[in-house]
Amino acid sequence: MLSNSTILVTGGSGSFGNTFVSMTLARFSPKKIIVYSRDEMKQWEMAKLFQGDDRVRFFIGDVRDRERMYRALDGVDYVVHAAATKIVPTAEYNPFECVKTNVNGAMNVIDACIDKKVRAVVALSTDKASSPVNLYGATKLASDKLFVAGNSYAGSSGCKFSVVRYGNVMGSRGSVIPFFLTQKGKGVLPITDARMTRFMITLEQGVELVWHAFEDMEGGEIYVKKIPSMMVTDIARAVDFDARHEIVGIRPGEKLHEQMISPEDSYYTYEYPNHFKILPAIHSWHEDYKRIKDGKRVVEGFTYASDNNTEWMDVQALRAWIAQHQDKIGLI
């Protein structure tokens, strides 16, 4: 599907965008990938990595700027919407700035993609959009709803919209693994709560989920990949087995466990070998066999959360992953 096509990635100079561009060039050999973002320094650094490959283009712009979006989307076939204001405390202290990017920006992307007759759009979501307790999660839930509903008014443009949802990426900037590594050898690792659990996903798995969404989507689906969980205390042991754990308390807006499918979603959720799909409640699309395909309806009240997961990563597996990716942790 993506072969010989033109793809635009909003927020494309971030960690996801860097991985998506390199993997997609190798797997599909598209005609062009446009990196659309507002950070000129990240674009400058990224351009060095792809120097000599004229399939990779760079476009300075902000999803808040509707006119700039229209210009950037000229001739584009597919869009991956990765741009977001996503640091939880930043969103709490700058709420409307978060709304401008995550909600207004999403609407700009939707309108521009419909008007420019883009074929399909996949938007990146987050576990925090499921039963949100912070502003970031609330804006991403609103964004998810906008992209799902975008299929209702795409009209004759033929543009389709879907969403992929996953948690924090292993080793990404600001996440727990690089933080623990900075504290390694000091004898103490701060733990918010000994009961806390988290989903574990790699950037490569996130890219593959986006690819699957483009191949499978009819429009309006929210794709949730099946991934393992870990206790935060086990993550700490994988980094520094001998360190003492100091309980410091949960931060404002933080959940004890991550959730990607809520009980309310269970009425519209179907299970597949490697993922779940939350189908749209509107227009009875959750009963559409083209969207359901070979899925099996989950039981009423089902939740997919990091504490009730059936798949778990152990200390040895994470330690091996850290050793293999040491040079990238905290930089991606």
Secondary structure, 3 states (H helix, E strand, C coil): CCCCCEEEEECCCCHHHHHHHHHHHHHHCCCEEEEEECCHHHHHHHHHHCCCCCCEEEEECCCCCHHHHHHHCCCCCEEEECCCCCCHHHHHHCHHHHHHHHHHHHHHHHHHHHHCCCCEEEEECCHHHCCCCCHHHHHHHHHHHHHHHHCCCCHHHCCEEEEEECCCECCCCCCHHHHHHHHCCCCEEEECCCCCEEECECHHHHHHHHHHHHHHCCCCCEEEECCCEEEHHHHHHHHCCCCEEEECCCCCCCCCCCEEECHHHHHHEEECCCEEEECCCHHHHHHCHHHHCCCEECCCCCCEECCCCCCECCHHHHHHHHHHCCCCCCCC
